[in-house]
Amino acid sequence: MNDVKTHYDELLGSVYSWILGDFDQAYAKNSALLDELDVRPVSTGIAIDLGAGPGCQSLPLADRGYKVIAVDFCAELLGELQSHAADRNVRTVCGDICDFRRHAERADLVVCMGDTLVHLPDRTCVAALLDDIAATLVPGGAAIITIRDYVSPGPTGAKRFIPIRSTADRIFTCFLEYGEDVVNVHDILQRRTAEGWTLEVSGYRKLRLDLDWVAGRLAASGLTVERRFESGGMLGLLLRR
Ligand SMILES: C[S@@+](CC[C@H](N)C(=O)[O-])C[C@H]1O[C@@H](n2cnc3c(N)ncnc32)[C@H](O)[C@@H]1O
């Protein structure tokens, strides 16, 4: 298995946006979700996007008047974010989300969306990050977390091979191995070249995080769970200080 950064740098970062599909559609979905959750700037105007990727949350946040700090350790994806952002008020930070407080002491909104939280190495890191999120929020500020459900039993047998996307020159498949606390995710990328098909395989671990545990941790740090929701196959929480 690789560590997450190596996995994104060597394989997933180069095809993440292709897997995601049309960026404008991803923007529109996140934009609609932000409208539904009714989040808006309250005092600092700062929103921190943890694990921003190509920016499908950062851009709609900027378009709602936030000054966005987009944190991610995958330089390739942050480069894509910058080209999508054009002259919007988005500052990119290439670094670990666990160190995000170095870049902003206070914020109106912190989002950690699209399954990013489960990428952290262990629950101690997750707990520390959640404590930092709670401590960063101003009164009236909000946090949005979305993760996939890896707590329910996973697929077995051949169903562990998940076709993610294929086009004429690329095929991307995931192979999932469920353990007690983690899921080993093996990404399989086949590319058509002039010499024939190539195969790249890289694996990383995702935590089997329970959203109730996440909610409990943030509640213990003084946030109130305002809403639970489902969006794009993910489970979500909206919390308020
Ligand atoms: C599944 S993607 C989600 C991207 C985006 N939020 C979305 O919804 O499309 C997870 C992102 O988190 C980043 N990431 C994961 N762990 C990280 C860490 N510890 N520090 C910085 N970035 C991290 C990855 O590089 C990747 O861009």
The ligand as an SDF file (V2000), in Angstrom:
LIG
                    3D

 27 29  0  0  0  0  0  0  0  0999 V2000
  -11.5980   12.2630   -2.6420 C   0  0  0  0  0  0  0  0  0  0  0  0
  -10.7240   13.7590   -2.9550 S   0  0  0  0  0  0  0  0  0  0  0  0
  -11.9780   15.0120   -2.6500 C   0  0  0  0  0  0  0  0  0  0  0  0
  -11.7100   16.2720   -3.4510 C   0  0  0  0  0  0  0  0  0  0  0  0
  -12.8620   17.2690   -3.4720 C   0  0  0  0  0  0  0  0  0  0  0  0
  -13.1620   17.7700   -2.1500 N   0  0  0  0  0  0  0  0  0  0  0  0
  -14.0810   16.6430   -4.1190 C   0  0  0  0  0  0  0  0  0  0  0  0
  -15.1260   16.5250   -3.4720 O   0  0  0  0  0  0  0  0  0  0  0  0
  -13.9800   16.2890   -5.2980 O   0  0  0  0  0  0  0  0  0  0  0  0
   -9.6960   13.8880   -1.5310 C   0  0  0  0  0  0  0  0  0  0  0  0
   -8.7100   15.0290   -1.6460 C   0  0  0  0  0  0  0  0  0  0  0  0
   -8.0830   15.1950   -0.3860 O   0  0  0  0  0  0  0  0  0  0  0  0
   -6.6840   15.3360   -0.5750 C   0  0  0  0  0  0  0  0  0  0  0  0
   -6.0820   14.8530    0.6810 N   0  0  0  0  0  0  0  0  0  0  0  0
   -6.2560   13.6540    1.2900 C   0  0  0  0  0  0  0  0  0  0  0  0
   -5.5950   13.6130    2.4440 N   0  0  0  0  0  0  0  0  0  0  0  0
   -4.9900   14.8210    2.5870 C   0  0  0  0  0  0  0  0  0  0  0  0
   -4.1490   15.4000    3.5860 C   0  0  0  0  0  0  0  0  0  0  0  0
   -3.8080   14.7260    4.6960 N   0  0  0  0  0  0  0  0  0  0  0  0
   -3.7080   16.6560    3.3860 N   0  0  0  0  0  0  0  0  0  0  0  0
   -4.0070   17.3290    2.2510 C   0  0  0  0  0  0  0  0  0  0  0  0
   -4.8100   16.8460    1.2900 N   0  0  0  0  0  0  0  0  0  0  0  0
   -5.3020   15.6050    1.4570 C   0  0  0  0  0  0  0  0  0  0  0  0
   -6.3590   14.5520   -1.8260 C   0  0  0  0  0  0  0  0  0  0  0  0
   -5.1820   15.0290   -2.4370 O   0  0  0  0  0  0  0  0  0  0  0  0
   -7.6140   14.8010   -2.6590 C   0  0  0  0  0  0  0  0  0  0  0  0
   -7.5030   15.9390   -3.4720 O   0  0  0  0  0  0  0  0  0  0  0  0
  1  2  1  0
  2  3  1  0
  2 10  1  0
  3  4  1  0
  4  5  1  0
  5  6  1  0
  5  7  1  0
  7  8  2  0
  7  9  1  0
 10 11  1  0
 11 12  1  0
 11 26  1  0
 12 13  1  0
 13 14  1  0
 13 24  1  0
 14 15  1  0
 14 23  1  0
 15 16  2  0
 16 17  1  0
 17 18  1  0
 17 23  2  0
 18 19  1  0
 18 20  2  0
 20 21  1  0
 21 22  2  0
 22 23  1  0
 24 25  1  0
 24 26  1  0
 26 27  1  0
M  CHG  2   2   1   9  -1
M  END
$$$$
